Amino acid sequence: MGLAQTQQVLAQLYTNTEFRERFFANPQAVGGELGLSCDEAQQLAEVSAKEVGIFANSLKWKRLGEVRELLPRTARVLGKNFTTLFWQYAEKHLPKGIKKHREDAIAFANFITKVSQSEGIEPVWLSDLVRYEKTWLSAYEPTTYLKVCWFRYPISKLGNSQTINPQPNIAIWWRFSARSQLFHKIWGVGSRE
């Protein structure tokens, strides 16, 4: 088994609960699916399932902490639901690349939006708040020069009160070059902000 193949199997063991349970229940069969020999599968199976589980959970907690820092208002509004939703998300999604924390937070924001719409998670303005924080994260990409986003609720009030009346807002992020400062402005449509 090559290093790349070993790393791929270990990554799955550490990040995918379903795969981990299947592997430790029958290492030879699952290892065979991945092209591992019986000996290679047995070597990986000798690693304590409990230790792998503990390490896997520590990785998820670390990811949760990073994502919570990148989506602070969403985390505050959702409270314990933020952690619950993150565990659901983390079972199926694993970040890749060098900017994985930001990409993880953006993917998690997409997940929250999808779940909140299908399951009716309160408050009703949650999807606006999540899109706002997600757009901030994507606007930080140096190749992004302009981002414009419409919202149904007043962004400046989201998270400060549960009862917020709809008021269309537009938010704009811009920069003049890849190395210039990122600017941001919010306007209430039909109001004087």
N, C-alpha and C positions, 0 to 999 in steps of 0.2 A: 504494500500500500504506500503510495507516495505521500509526501507532506501535504500537498494541496488536498488530496482526497481525505486524509486524516483530519485536517482542519475543517473541511466541509462537514464531515460526520460529527465532529465535536461541536461545531457551531449549531447544528440541528439539535444535538442532545441538550445543549445549554439554553436554547431559545424556544424550542417547540415541545410543549408538555405532552401533547398527543404522541409525537414521534418518540419522545423519551420513554413514555410508558410502554409503547409497542416494542421498542428496542430491548428494554430490560426484561420484558415478558418473554421474548423469543429472539435473542441476539443473532443466532445463525440465520433465521429466516429473513429478518429485516436487514441484516448485514448482506445477505445474498442479493436482496433487491438493489442494494447500493454497489454491488460488484466486489464486496469484501470476501476474502476467503474465510473458512470456518475459524482458522487460527486468529486472523485479524479481528473478526467479530468477537471472539472470545477474549482477546486482549482488551478490547474496549469495554466489554461487559464486566471485566474484573474491577473496573473503576466503580467505587461504591455508588449505587443509585441514589442513596440518601445524600452523599456529598455532592453529586452532580445537581441534585434538586436544590440543595442549599446555595450552591454557586449560581445556578440559574436564577433563583429568586433574588440574590444580591445584584445580579446584572439588571433585572427588571426594576428593582428599587432605585438603582443608579439612574437608569433611563427615565424613570418617573420623576426623579428630582430634577434632572436636566430639562425635561419637558415642562414641568411645573414652573421653572424659572423663566422659560420662554413664553408661556401663556399664563401670566400671573393673575390677570383679572378673571379669566375663564376659570382658573383653579379656585379662586376665592368664591366666585358665584356658585360653582358646582359643589364645593365642599367635598364631602366624602364620595359623592358621585363621580368626581374627577378621577379618583383612584380606581373605583370600580370600573369605570369606562376604560381607563388605561389598561387594566388587566385584560379586559376583553380584546382590546386593540392589540396588545403586545403578544397575544397568543398567535396571531395570524400575520403580524407585520414585523419585519426586522429591518432596521435602517442600514443603508449601504453608503459607501463613499466617504469622502474626507469631511464633508459638512453634515455629518449624520445627525447631530443633535437638532439642528435647525430643520433638516428634512424630516426627521422623526416628528418634531412638533407640528410641522405643516401637515404631514400625513395624519397625525392624530386629530388635528383640527378638522380635517375633512371627514374623518371617522365620526367625530362628535356631531358635526352638522348632519350627517346622514342618519345617525341613530336618533338624534333629537327630533328630527322631522318625522321619522317612522314611528317612534315611540312616544312622541309628544312630551319630551322632557321640558320642564318649566325652568325658567321663565320664558315667555313667548319670544322675547328679544334675544335669547341666547345665541341663535345662529348669527345675528348681526354682530354681537360681541366677538364670537369666534372668528368670523370672517375678517373683522377689523384687526385682531391680533395676528391672524395668519397673513394678512396683507402687509402688515409691518415687517414680518419676518421675510417675506419674499421681496419687499422693497429694499432690504439691506443688501441684496445681491448686487455687487458692483456693476454688473452689466445692465441693471435696471435703471432707466433714466426717468420713467414716468409710470405711475400707477394711479388709477382713478377708480373709486369704488362708491356705489350708492348704497345707502342703508335706510331701512324703514323707520328706525328709531334714533333718537339723539344720542350719538356715540358718547358724548361727554358725561351723560347721566347714567349710562349702563353700568350696573354693578353698585351704584350708590343707593338705589331704591328698587323695590320689587314692582311697584306700580308706576310704570312709565308709559305715557301716551305716545302713539306713533307720531313722528314728525320726521319727514324725509331729510336726510343729511347726505352730503357728498364729501368724501375725503380724498385728498390728493397728496401724493408723495412724489417728489421730483429731486433730481440732481442734474448738474450741468456736465459732469464728466465722471468717469469711473472712480476717480479719487476725490471728488468734491463732496462736500457735506450733503447729507440727506435732509431735505426740507419737507415739512408736513403742514397741512392746513385742513380744517374741517369747516364746512359751511352748512348752516341749517337752511334748507330750501323753504322759501316763503317766510323766513324769520330774520331777525337781525342779531346774529351772533358775532 
